[in-house]
Amino acid sequence: MANKNYKRHEKLFHEEYTYRFNRRNKNSVYHICVISGCTGRATVYDDGLIKVTKQHDCIPSVIDQSVIKVQENLKKLSADTYASLQQQRQF
């Protein structure tokens, strides 16, 4: 996930918590909890290892994660469909 193809707007789901992108280092990507005021932090290393570096002050929400995953899947499907239609128009 820490590679060059990582997208900043993608969310990280780990152990029933949702994280957003914070910053990138040469070998890792740092995330912070999406809940305002929560101190939860996670680091994703190049080899795929995810390490929670600070504990959370909030309660995990499984429902929010499933909704966000569905939304992201729909956005990806929409983008793929649009790209496919653009290719068909070129021929």
Phi, psi and omega per residue, in radians:
M1 nan -0.394 -3.118
A2 -1.449 0.093 -3.112
N3 -1.324 3.087 -3.058
K4 -1.172 -0.351 -3.113
N5 -1.435 -0.065 -3.122
Y6 -1.168 2.321 -3.118
K7 -1.726 2.313 -3.060
R8 -1.112 -0.532 -3.075
H9 -1.423 -0.168 -3.130
E10 -1.254 2.497 3.120
K11 -1.687 2.674 3.100
L12 -1.834 2.242 3.070
F13 -1.954 2.072 -3.103
H14 -2.590 2.216 3.111
E15 0.861 0.842 3.076
E16 1.171 0.263 3.058
Y17 -2.029 2.679 3.118
T18 -1.985 2.301 -3.133
Y19 -2.103 2.686 3.014
R20 -2.037 2.767 -3.137
F21 -1.069 2.410 3.064
N22 -2.024 -1.026 3.106
R23 -2.800 2.903 -3.126
R24 -2.119 2.472 3.039
N25 -1.981 3.116 -3.132
K26 -1.051 -0.675 -3.054
N27 -2.045 0.100 -3.067
S28 -2.734 2.841 3.077
V29 -2.150 2.305 -3.093
Y30 -1.812 2.415 -3.127
H31 -2.239 2.688 3.041
I32 -2.200 2.680 -3.127
C33 -1.083 2.494 -3.110
V34 -1.328 -0.281 3.136
I35 -1.323 2.190 -3.110
S36 -1.078 2.287 3.112
G37 1.544 -0.178 3.134
C38 -1.369 2.473 -3.114
T39 -1.644 0.106 -3.102
G40 -1.090 2.325 3.134
R41 -2.392 2.611 3.085
A42 -2.478 2.591 3.107
T43 -2.153 2.316 3.088
V44 -1.940 2.140 -3.120
Y45 -1.638 2.861 -3.109
D46 -0.952 -0.594 -3.112
D47 -1.405 0.063 3.094
G48 1.652 -0.112 3.132
L49 -1.177 2.305 3.094
I50 -1.970 2.179 -3.124
K51 -2.146 2.199 3.058
V52 -1.423 2.063 -3.025
T53 -1.699 -0.382 3.049
K54 -2.402 2.511 -3.123
Q55 -1.313 2.728 -3.105
H56 -1.520 2.599 3.000
D57 -1.744 -0.119 -3.065
C58 -1.874 3.033 3.122
I59 -1.758 2.368 3.141
P60 -1.146 2.594 -3.135
S61 -2.213 1.803 -3.130
V62 -1.217 -0.595 -3.119
I63 -1.119 -0.810 3.127
D64 -1.022 -0.714 -3.124
Q65 -1.119 -0.745 -3.118
S66 -1.168 -0.645 3.111
V67 -1.149 -0.783 -3.138
I68 -1.122 -0.700 3.109
K69 -1.081 -0.731 3.119
V70 -1.122 -0.751 3.122
Q71 -1.071 -0.762 3.137
E72 -1.151 -0.665 3.096
N73 -1.133 -0.702 3.111
L74 -1.142 -0.711 3.102
K75 -1.093 -0.733 3.140
K76 -1.150 -0.777 3.119
L77 -1.080 -0.719 3.113
S78 -1.099 -0.779 3.133
A79 -1.121 -0.710 3.126
D80 -1.133 -0.725 3.135
T81 -1.138 -0.737 3.126
Y82 -1.091 -0.764 3.130
A83 -1.106 -0.694 3.117
S84 -1.119 -0.734 3.118
L85 -1.132 -0.662 3.112
Q86 -1.124 -0.674 3.104
Q87 -1.157 -0.696 3.133
Q88 -1.136 -0.616 -3.139
R89 -1.201 -0.460 -3.126
Q90 -1.267 -0.395 -3.090
F91 -1.607 nan nan
